[in-house]
Amino acid sequence: MGFTGLKEYREEFFQGIIEERKKGGIYKNWEDFLSRTSKFWEKMEVNTFTEWIKSGLFTSLQVDIDSLLCNQEAFFRYLRIRQTIPTATSKDLPFLDLTARKKENNKLLNNQREYESLNLYINYFSRWKELAQKSDYKIYSFLDIFRKTKEYSNQEIVTNIYAIISQIEKKDENNYTFWLQDIRSTFKLNISKDTYQENKKILVIHNELLFTLRVKTKEGKVSSDSLTCEKISSVE
């Protein structure tokens, strides 16, 4: 993914770290990254750094996001030392004692941070492609279903759609409306009160779920009234 999608994108900064990477190779870890790029951080602001941390920009450097967020003051203090003594080596300087990236990530929190910083879910798109390749799930997008059902009239098909729940609204006493976003489109799905209650637990925990839908075609058209939710499940 390109850097330009980040909030507070700084072209000069990213151009610098890209050129350094071309010259010195892939950054090995967090300390290697800072020692080689400290000169590019001179005009950096805390709020910009915060947005980049939340976006998962530094994940490949094996440092924990929460640890970075909690140690931002120490991070900028370290950079000031680096900039004041540019000839010093890593052995001469104190370094941030940051926790290594956790093996078990809080998926919901990661998605929230990604959306705040990028207005999209990077984890979700990677996961969608992974699941679509598994024959067990046979994942389709809503657009795929729409194209397929245009060929038919007054028929039913059952399909799986892996989607993000963008919003849940209580339509009336017996129904809820889900606004779902899949890899290609946003669409509306009406859920009965019983179905909502049956799945309330996973709806609270997850914002990405597998929806098994019965799709009715009418004159080759598909609308929210054409969709019936038969099952909602989490994907492990």
N, C-alpha and C positions, 0 to 999 in steps of 0.2 A: 504494500500500500504506500502511496506517495505521502510525503509530509504535508503537502498543501491542504489536506483535509483537516488538519489540526486547528483547533481554536488557538489564537495568538501565534499563528504561523510566522516564523522569522526566516526569510529567505537567506539572509547573509549568514546566520548561524548554521543552518542546515547545509548550505553550500560548503562551509568550512569543515564540518565534520565528515562530509562525504569525500572531500579532497584528501583529508587526513587518512581516512579509511583506505582510499586508493593507494596512498603512499605506504602506509604502515600495516595494512592488512586488517582483518576483522578485529574488532575490539574484544579482548579476551574476557574481561569482567568489568565490574563497576569502577574499580580503582584504575585500571588500564585506560578506560574511557576518559575519566576525569584528568588523568595526568597528561593525556595527549590532546585534550580539547579545552583545557582551562582558559586559554587565551580568548576563546570565542564566547565566554560567558560574561564578559565584562559589563554589558548593558542589560543583563537578564534581570527580570523582576520576579518576585515571589509568586504572584498570581499566575504568571505565565508558566513557571515551573510546575505549579500545582496542577494546572490543566493538563500538562504533558504527562505527569505521573499518573493521573486518573485515566488517561487514554491508553495506558499500557505501553507507552513508547519505550520504556526501559526494561521490559520483560526479559529480553534476550540476554541481559547483563546479569541475570541470576540474582537480583536483589528484590526483596519483598516490597510491594507497593506501600503497605501500611507503615513499614519501617521508614521508608523514604518520606512519607507524609508527616510522620512524627519528628523527623530530624532535619527539617528544612533549614532551620536556623543554623544548625551545626554544618550543614552542607555549604551554605553561603559563607560561613566563617572559614571553612577549609579552602574555598575558592579564593578568598581574599589573601590567605597565606600563600597559596600557589602563585597568585598574581604578583605579590610583593617580592617573593623569592623564586623567580622563574627558573633559575639554574638548579634549584634543589631537586634531588631525586626522591623517589617514594620512600626510600630508607631513611631519609633525613626528616621526613614530615610525619606528624600524627595523621592517622586516617580514621574516617568514620567507621564505627563499629556497627555495621548494618546487618540485620538479619537476612539470611539467604532466602530466596524465593520459596514460599511454602508449596509443598507438593499438592496439597488439597486446597484449591482455590474456592473462594465463595463466589459461585457462578452468578448469583443474583446481584451481588455487589459489583462484580466485574462488569456485568452488563449495564448496570446503572451508571457506572463511571464512564464507560465507553460512550453511552448515549449522551451524557452530559458534555463530553468533550468533542465528540465526533458527529452527533446526531444520527448514529447508526450503531448496530451491534456487530462488531467484527467476529466475535466468538460464534454468534448465531449463523452467519453466512458460511463459515468453515464447517460448522456442525451439519448444516443443511446438506452440503455437498457430500459429506462423509456418509450421512444416512441414506441419501438418494442412491448411493452405490451399493447399498446392502439390499439384497433381494428379499430379506425378511420383512422389511418395512414397505418397500415400493412407494417411496415418497413422491408426490406430485406437487406442483405449484397450482394455485388457483387459476392462473392463466393457462396452464396446460389443460386443466379440466374444462375450462371455458372453450378452448379451441377444439377439444375432443367432442364435447357435447353439441357443438354447432352442427355436427354431421348427423345428429339424431333428432328425433322428435318424439315426445311423450314416452321416454324411457327412463330407467333408473340405473345408476351405477354407484358402487361403494368404493370410496377411495380414502387414502391417508394424506393429510396435509400437516406438515410440521411448521408451526407458526408462532410468532410473538404476540402475546396479548398486549395491545397498546392501551386498551381502555375497557372497563366493564361498567355498564349502566343498567340500572333496574328499570325495565321498560314498563311493567305493571306488576300487579300482585302475583302473577303466574309466570312471568317471563323476564329474562335478562338479555341484553344485547352486548355481544363481544365485538370489539373492533380488533381485527387480526391483521398482522403484517407477515407475509411470507417473502420468499426470496425475490419475487417479481412484482407483487402488488399488495394493496390494502383492500380488505373486504369486510363485510358485516355478517355476523352469524348470530341468529336468535337461539337462545338456550332456555329450556323449560326450567321452572323452579326446582323440580325434582332432580334434574340432571345437575343443576348448579349445586344443590345441597349434597348430592352424592360425591361430588368432586371438589368440595369446598377446601378440603385440606391441601390437595396438591395445587389448587389455584392460588392459595396463599403463599406457598413455598416457591413455586416456579412461575416464571413469566414466559417460558418457551415450552410448548406442549405439543403432543401428537394428537390430532383430531381425526377420528374416523367419521367420515361424513357420507350420508346417503344423498346423492344429487339427482334431482328430478329435472328432466329437460322438458321444456314446453316450447314448441315451435323453434327448437334449436337455441333457446335462450336460457341463461342461468342468472338467478337473482338471489338475494338473501332468503326470500320465501321458498326458494327451490332447495335449500340446504337443511338437512336434518342431522343433528349431531347424535351419533350412536354411541360414541365412546370417547373419553378424554384420558390420556395416559402420559406419564412422564417417560422420558427416554434416558436410560442409564448408559 
